[in-house]
Amino acid sequence: MQCRSGCGACCIAPSITRPYYGMPHGKPAGVRCVHLDDAMNCRLFNDPRRPALCAAFRAEPDICGDSREQALRLIGELEVASQSH
């Protein structure tokens, strides 16, 4: 699956607990990354300063669903499930 243009769900829904370029305290779940531009594209894509979590992410139908709204919900649910273990 290719990333959905204009989605940005993977840059909003999950938390990033480690500090990274531009976000020295990491990023809480549900908070937009400072590197997500107005077109919902990552300004750090292919940049070595991009967090490892982001670089490892691959769009998958089970995670991204059929729309941006589904992706936000599904990734958010995974975030909550990962915090409860």
C-alpha positions, -999 to 999 in steps of 0.1 A, spaced: 0 0 0 12 35 -8 8 63 17 -24 83 11 -16 118 -1 -28 145 24 -33 121 52 -7 127 79 -24 104 104 9 87 112 23 121 121 -5 129 145 -20 98 161 10 80 176 32 92 204 70 95 201 86 92 235 121 100 225 133 136 219 139 144 182 148 173 160 123 201 166 105 182 194 129 180 223 103 163 246 90 139 220 54 141 208 22 131 227 -4 109 209 -29 131 190 -5 160 187 5 171 152 43 168 146 60 202 140 74 188 107 40 180 92 34 207 66 0 223 55 -3 197 27 1 169 54 35 159 41 65 153 64 93 179 59 118 154 74 110 126 49 144 110 38 162 133 63 185 116 88 169 136 116 136 119 110 127 97 141 134 60 137 97 52 144 87 73 115 113 59 91 102 24 100 65 30 95 49 13 64 14 20 53 -8 -11 56 -45 -14 50 -51 -27 86 -34 4 100 -44 30 75 -79 19 66 -98 34 37 -95 71 47 -76 96 68 -103 94 94 -101 57 97 -63 59 99 -65 84 127 -89 61 146 -70 29 139 -36 43 148 -51 59 179 -65 26 190 -31 9 185 -16 37 206 -40 31 234 -36 -6 233 2 -3 234 0 19 265 -21 -6 284 5 -34 283 
